[in-house]
Amino acid sequence: MLIIGARGSGKTTLVETAISSLSSSHSSQFHVVRLNGLLQTDDKLALREIWRQLGVEMELDENDQPKSANFADTLQSILAILSHPDELQPNDEGPDVGGDPDPSRTATAVIFVLDEFDHFALHPRQTLLYNLFDIAQAKKAPIAVLGLTCKIDVVDSLEKRVKSRFSHRTVHLKLPATIDSFWEVVKEGLSADMGSEAALGNVNTERYFEAWNQHLSELRQAPVFASFLQHTFASSKTCAPIFNAFILPLSSLSVSSPFPSATTLTPLSPPQSNLHLLPSLSDLQLALLISAARLEVLADTETVNFEMVYDEYLKLCTKTRVQNTPSGGMGRVWSKSVAVGAWEGLEGMGLVIADAGGRRGMWRVDVGLMEMKEGTKGTQWARWCKEVL
């Protein structure tokens, strides 16, 4: 089944609530394997993560783990775990007819939750999806596959052999359509649960929870909070910015000020990034910046000096067989005197910052290697970044 919806529409909350509800009555009858397309970037990593999670939940012997890094061996081990016990029997040993089922031979259900499902569809040949769907369709093992994605046309990106094994069951989640429905979602996330164990039997806690919920209703009428709520609804319709704004006020609650005020809500925003400057850099400046970021990873250090950076730049140029030609750009190895000017330009833009510890001539790179890799996709620079990631 696919669950499709915009970010913040509640896809993960829906799945986790359903699993939590199921666990209350069938906790020992199924296992959950959670994968993310942003973390398991290829089928081999995904298969090894499946083995790791199943190994923990099913208490498998570590000696049974696949020693080979071969993709086929790993896949075979995973399928052996998921396959129904009857399929693993030799052909001459049929199941006992009319006898009591052996508990040791009962297959346990497995729920696969594939977050960022569209990224799994980008894997070559979609081997992981094919095998999971094939196992589910052929009932080789009692498994369920739940895909969570933001792409409404993700089914079109599936290969024909994968699509034929997909049940084509989808659930679409929508963001709140009105400000009132948006507030109900926000309020549900901020309200105190009167039926929780903390509230039951404790008069003081019950009174505080009632006062807290009443304060939320009053907060909704405050002009400052109403403006913040309206802005969030108009820009993203997601609750995360509002929940994040409550982090600091909630951490400073005290007996004298038990409730946050609208004026103390501080919207949290990501720190400013200099990535927007990458397209304006010259080839030499970009090469030096990547060389400095590589050194931080290779040498396991937070600061570098210009001599180290220039030596790394020369090594990279030699490795990629860049010739000293008059064409400029990637086709030229620039002299140290020219590189010094380029390095000073990086300092002026704030991409490299002088070490605050007082060590003269030492610098810290203000942009990460992973960020530069994403900002230079499809170029030689991206390959330089990828070599050490």
C-alpha positions as CSV (number, residue, x, y, z in Angstrom):
1,M,0.0,0.0,0.0
2,L,1.2,3.5,-0.8
3,I,0.4,6.5,1.4
4,I,0.8,9.7,-0.6
5,G,0.7,13.2,0.8
6,A,2.6,16.5,1.1
7,R,5.2,16.8,3.8
8,G,3.5,17.5,7.2
9,S,0.2,15.9,6.1
10,G,0.5,13.1,8.7
11,K,1.8,10.1,6.7
12,T,4.2,8.9,9.4
13,T,1.8,9.7,12.2
14,L,-0.9,7.6,10.6
15,V,1.4,4.6,10.1
16,E,3.0,4.8,13.6
17,T,-0.4,5.2,15.2
18,A,-1.7,2.1,13.4
19,I,1.4,0.1,14.4
20,S,1.1,1.3,18.0
21,S,-2.5,0.3,18.1
22,L,-1.7,-3.1,16.6
23,S,1.1,-3.7,19.0
24,S,-1.2,-3.3,22.0
25,S,-3.1,-6.5,21.1
26,H,-0.6,-8.4,18.9
27,S,2.8,-7.2,20.1
28,S,4.6,-10.6,19.7
29,Q,3.1,-11.6,16.4
30,F,4.8,-9.2,14.0
31,H,8.1,-7.3,13.5
32,V,8.5,-3.8,12.0
33,V,11.4,-2.9,9.6
34,R,11.8,0.8,8.9
35,L,13.8,2.0,5.8
36,N,14.3,5.4,4.5
37,G,15.2,6.2,0.9
38,L,17.4,9.0,1.9
39,L,19.5,6.8,4.1
40,Q,19.5,3.4,2.3
41,T,20.6,4.9,-1.1
42,D,21.0,1.5,-2.8
43,D,19.5,-2.0,-2.6
44,K,22.6,-3.4,-0.9
45,L,22.4,-0.9,2.0
46,A,18.7,-1.5,2.3
47,L,19.1,-5.3,2.5
48,R,21.8,-5.1,5.1
49,E,19.6,-2.7,7.2
50,I,16.7,-5.2,6.9
51,W,19.1,-8.0,8.1
52,R,20.2,-5.8,11.0
53,Q,16.7,-4.8,12.2
54,L,15.3,-8.4,11.8
55,G,18.4,-9.7,13.6
56,V,17.7,-7.5,16.6
57,E,14.0,-8.2,16.8
58,M,14.1,-11.9,16.0
59,E,17.3,-12.4,18.1
60,L,19.2,-14.1,15.3
61,D,22.6,-15.5,16.0
62,E,25.3,-13.2,14.9
63,N,27.2,-16.2,13.4
64,D,24.4,-16.5,10.9
65,Q,25.0,-13.0,9.5
66,P,26.2,-13.0,5.9
67,K,30.0,-12.7,5.8
68,S,30.2,-11.8,2.2
69,A,29.5,-8.4,0.8
70,N,28.1,-9.9,-2.3
71,F,24.6,-8.6,-3.1
72,A,23.2,-12.0,-4.1
73,D,24.4,-13.6,-0.8
74,T,22.8,-10.9,1.3
75,L,19.6,-11.2,-0.7
76,Q,19.5,-15.0,-0.2
77,S,19.9,-14.6,3.5
78,I,17.1,-12.1,3.8
79,L,14.8,-14.3,1.7
80,A,15.6,-17.3,3.9
81,I,14.4,-15.3,7.0
82,L,11.2,-14.1,5.3
83,S,10.3,-17.3,3.5
84,H,7.5,-19.4,5.1
85,P,9.0,-22.4,7.0
86,D,7.2,-24.9,4.8
87,E,9.1,-23.6,1.8
88,L,12.4,-24.2,3.6
89,Q,11.7,-27.9,4.2
90,P,13.3,-30.5,2.0
91,N,10.9,-31.9,-0.6
92,D,10.8,-35.3,1.0
93,E,9.7,-33.8,4.4
94,G,6.1,-32.7,4.0
95,P,4.2,-31.0,6.7
96,D,2.3,-33.1,9.3
97,V,-1.3,-33.4,8.2
98,G,-3.8,-33.2,11.0
99,G,-1.1,-32.6,13.6
100,D,-0.7,-29.7,15.9
101,P,1.4,-26.8,14.4
102,D,4.9,-26.6,15.7
103,P,5.5,-23.2,17.3
104,S,9.1,-23.1,16.2
105,R,7.9,-23.4,12.6
106,T,5.4,-20.6,12.7
107,A,6.3,-17.7,10.5
108,T,6.1,-14.2,12.1
109,A,4.6,-11.4,10.1
110,V,6.9,-8.5,9.1
111,I,5.7,-5.0,8.3
112,F,8.1,-3.0,6.0
113,V,7.7,0.8,6.2
114,L,9.5,2.4,3.3
115,D,9.8,6.2,3.9
116,E,10.7,8.3,0.9
117,F,9.4,5.5,-1.3
118,D,10.1,7.4,-4.5
119,H,13.9,7.2,-3.8
120,F,13.7,3.4,-3.7
121,A,12.1,3.6,-7.2
122,L,15.3,5.3,-8.4
123,H,17.5,2.3,-7.6
124,P,18.8,0.4,-10.6
125,R,16.5,-2.5,-11.6
126,Q,14.4,-1.8,-8.4
127,T,15.6,-5.2,-7.1
128,L,14.5,-4.5,-3.5
129,L,11.0,-3.5,-4.4
130,Y,10.6,-6.4,-6.9
131,N,11.6,-9.0,-4.3
132,L,9.4,-7.5,-1.5
133,F,6.4,-7.2,-3.7
134,D,7.0,-10.7,-5.1
135,I,7.1,-12.2,-1.6
136,A,3.9,-10.4,-0.6
137,Q,2.0,-11.4,-3.8
138,A,3.1,-15.0,-3.8
139,K,2.5,-15.3,-0.1
140,K,6.0,-16.7,0.4
141,A,6.0,-15.0,3.8
142,P,3.4,-13.0,5.8
143,I,4.7,-9.5,5.0
144,A,3.1,-6.1,4.4
145,V,4.8,-3.3,2.5
146,L,3.9,0.3,3.3
147,G,5.3,3.1,1.1
148,L,5.3,6.7,2.2
149,T,6.0,9.4,-0.4
150,C,5.3,12.9,-1.5
151,K,5.2,12.2,-5.2
152,I,1.7,11.6,-6.5
153,D,3.0,10.0,-9.7
154,V,5.4,7.6,-8.0
155,V,3.6,4.5,-9.5
156,D,4.6,5.6,-13.0
157,S,8.3,5.3,-12.0
158,L,8.0,1.6,-11.2
159,E,9.3,-0.9,-13.7
160,K,6.7,-3.1,-15.4
161,R,7.7,-6.2,-13.5
162,V,7.4,-4.3,-10.2
163,K,4.2,-2.6,-11.1
164,S,2.6,-5.9,-12.0
165,R,3.2,-7.2,-8.4
166,F,2.0,-4.0,-6.8
167,S,-1.6,-4.1,-5.3
168,H,-2.3,-0.5,-6.5
169,R,-3.9,0.3,-3.2
170,T,-3.2,4.0,-2.3
171,V,-4.2,6.4,0.4
172,H,-4.0,10.1,-0.2
173,L,-3.6,12.5,2.7
174,K,-4.4,16.2,2.3
175,L,-3.2,19.2,4.2
176,P,-5.8,21.3,6.1
177,A,-8.0,23.3,3.8
178,T,-9.0,26.1,6.3
179,I,-7.3,28.0,9.1
180,D,-9.8,26.5,11.6
181,S,-9.0,22.9,10.6
182,F,-5.3,23.7,10.7
183,W,-5.7,25.1,14.2
184,E,-7.5,21.9,15.3
185,V,-4.5,19.9,14.2
186,V,-2.1,22.2,15.9
187,K,-4.2,22.2,19.1
188,E,-4.3,18.4,19.1
189,G,-0.5,18.3,19.1
190,L,-0.2,20.9,21.9
191,S,-3.0,19.8,24.2
192,A,-2.4,17.9,27.4
193,D,-3.9,14.4,27.4
194,M,-6.5,14.3,30.2
195,G,-6.6,10.5,30.0
196,S,-2.9,9.9,30.4
197,E,-1.4,8.0,33.3
198,A,0.2,11.2,34.6
199,A,-3.2,12.9,34.9
200,L,-5.3,10.1,36.3
201,G,-5.4,10.0,40.1
202,N,-3.4,13.2,40.6
203,V,-5.7,16.2,41.3
204,N,-3.0,18.8,40.9
205,T,-1.9,17.4,37.5
206,E,-5.5,17.3,36.3
207,R,-6.1,20.9,37.2
208,Y,-2.9,22.0,35.5
209,F,-3.8,20.0,32.3
210,E,-7.2,21.7,32.3
211,A,-5.7,25.1,32.8
212,W,-3.1,24.4,30.0
213,N,-5.8,23.4,27.5
214,Q,-7.8,26.5,28.4
215,H,-4.7,28.6,27.9
216,L,-4.3,27.2,24.4
217,S,-7.8,28.4,23.6
218,E,-7.0,31.9,24.9
219,L,-3.7,31.9,23.0
220,R,-5.6,31.3,19.8
221,Q,-7.2,34.7,20.3
222,A,-4.0,36.6,20.9
223,P,-3.2,38.9,17.9
224,V,0.5,38.0,17.8
225,F,-0.1,34.2,17.8
226,A,-3.1,34.5,15.4
227,S,-0.8,36.3,12.9
228,F,1.9,33.6,13.4
229,L,-0.7,30.9,12.8
230,Q,-2.1,32.6,9.7
231,H,1.4,33.1,8.2
232,T,2.3,29.4,8.8
233,F,-1.0,28.3,7.3
234,A,-0.5,30.5,4.2
235,S,3.1,29.5,3.7
236,S,3.3,25.7,4.4
237,K,0.2,24.4,6.2
238,T,2.5,22.2,8.3
239,C,2.6,22.2,12.1
240,A,6.3,21.8,12.5
241,P,7.1,25.6,12.5
242,I,4.6,26.1,15.3
243,F,5.8,23.1,17.3
244,N,9.4,24.3,16.9
245,A,8.4,27.8,18.1
246,F,7.2,26.3,21.4
247,I,10.5,24.5,22.2
248,L,12.2,27.5,23.9
249,P,9.1,28.7,25.8
250,L,8.3,25.2,27.1
251,S,11.9,24.7,28.3
252,S,11.7,27.8,30.4
253,L,8.3,27.1,32.2
254,S,8.4,27.5,35.9
255,V,6.1,27.7,38.9
256,S,5.9,31.5,38.6
257,S,5.2,31.4,34.8
258,P,3.5,28.0,34.1
259,F,2.2,29.0,30.7
260,P,3.9,30.4,27.6
261,S,2.8,33.8,26.3
262,A,2.3,34.7,22.7
263,T,5.2,37.1,22.8
264,T,7.7,34.4,23.9
265,L,7.1,32.2,20.9
266,T,10.2,32.4,18.7
267,P,10.0,30.9,15.2
268,L,13.1,28.7,14.6
269,S,14.7,29.0,11.2
270,P,17.7,27.1,9.9
271,P,21.1,28.9,10.1
272,Q,22.1,31.0,7.2
273,S,24.1,29.0,4.5
274,N,26.6,30.2,2.0
275,L,25.6,27.6,-0.5
276,H,24.0,30.3,-2.8
277,L,27.6,31.6,-3.4
278,L,28.8,28.4,-5.0
279,P,27.6,29.3,-8.6
280,S,29.5,32.6,-8.4
281,L,32.9,31.0,-7.5
282,S,35.6,30.6,-10.1
283,D,36.8,27.1,-10.9
284,L,40.0,27.7,-8.9
285,Q,38.1,28.9,-5.8
286,L,35.7,26.0,-6.0
287,A,38.6,23.5,-6.3
288,L,40.4,25.1,-3.3
289,L,37.2,25.0,-1.2
290,I,36.6,21.3,-2.0
291,S,40.2,20.5,-1.3
292,A,39.9,22.2,2.1
293,A,36.7,20.4,2.9
294,R,38.3,17.0,1.8
295,L,41.2,17.6,4.2
296,E,38.9,18.1,7.1
297,V,37.5,14.6,6.5
298,L,40.7,12.8,5.5
299,A,42.9,14.4,8.2
300,D,40.1,14.3,10.8
301,T,40.7,18.0,11.6
302,E,38.6,21.1,12.0
303,T,41.2,23.6,10.7
304,V,43.5,23.6,7.7
305,N,46.2,26.0,6.4
306,F,46.7,27.2,2.8
307,E,49.8,25.0,2.2
308,M,47.8,21.9,3.0
309,V,44.9,23.0,0.8
310,Y,47.2,23.8,-2.2
311,D,49.0,20.4,-1.9
312,E,45.6,18.6,-1.9
313,Y,44.6,20.7,-4.9
314,L,47.7,19.6,-6.8
315,K,47.1,15.9,-5.9
316,L,43.5,16.1,-7.2
317,C,44.6,17.7,-10.4
318,T,47.3,15.1,-10.9
319,K,44.8,12.3,-10.1
320,T,42.4,13.5,-12.7
321,R,45.2,14.0,-15.2
322,V,44.5,17.7,-15.7
323,Q,47.1,19.1,-18.1
324,N,48.7,22.6,-17.8
325,T,47.0,24.0,-20.9
326,P,46.1,27.7,-21.7
327,S,42.4,26.9,-21.9
328,G,41.8,27.9,-18.2
329,G,39.2,26.5,-15.9
330,M,39.5,22.8,-15.2
331,G,42.1,22.4,-17.9
332,R,44.7,24.4,-16.0
333,V,46.7,23.9,-12.8
334,W,47.0,27.4,-11.3
335,S,50.2,28.6,-9.6
336,K,50.4,29.2,-5.9
337,S,50.5,33.0,-6.3
338,V,47.2,32.9,-8.2
339,A,45.7,30.4,-5.7
340,V,46.6,32.8,-2.8
341,G,44.4,35.5,-4.4
342,A,41.6,33.0,-4.9
343,W,41.9,31.9,-1.3
344,E,41.6,35.5,-0.1
345,G,38.5,35.8,-2.1
346,L,37.0,32.8,-0.3
347,E,37.8,34.5,3.0
348,G,36.2,37.7,1.9
349,M,32.9,35.8,1.1
350,G,33.0,34.0,4.4
351,L,33.4,30.6,3.0
352,V,36.6,30.1,4.9
353,I,36.9,31.6,8.4
354,A,40.1,32.3,10.3
355,D,40.6,30.0,13.3
356,A,39.2,31.7,16.5
357,G,41.7,29.8,18.6
358,G,44.5,32.2,17.8
359,R,46.5,29.9,15.6
360,R,47.7,32.1,12.8
361,G,47.3,30.8,9.3
362,M,44.7,28.2,10.2
363,W,41.3,28.2,8.6
364,R,37.9,26.5,9.0
365,V,35.6,25.7,6.1
366,D,32.1,27.1,6.6
367,V,30.5,24.8,4.0
368,G,30.3,21.0,4.4
369,L,31.5,18.5,1.8
370,M,28.0,16.9,1.5
371,E,26.5,20.3,0.9
372,M,28.9,21.1,-1.9
373,K,28.3,17.6,-3.4
374,E,24.6,18.4,-3.7
375,G,25.3,21.9,-5.1
376,T,27.7,20.6,-7.8
377,K,25.8,17.5,-9.0
378,G,26.8,16.2,-12.4
379,T,30.2,17.9,-12.5
380,Q,33.8,16.9,-11.8
381,W,33.5,18.8,-8.5
382,A,30.8,16.4,-7.3
383,R,33.1,13.4,-8.1
384,W,35.9,15.0,-6.0
385,C,33.4,15.4,-3.1
386,K,32.0,11.8,-3.5
387,E,35.5,10.2,-3.3
388,V,35.7,10.8,0.5
389,L,32.0,10.6,1.5
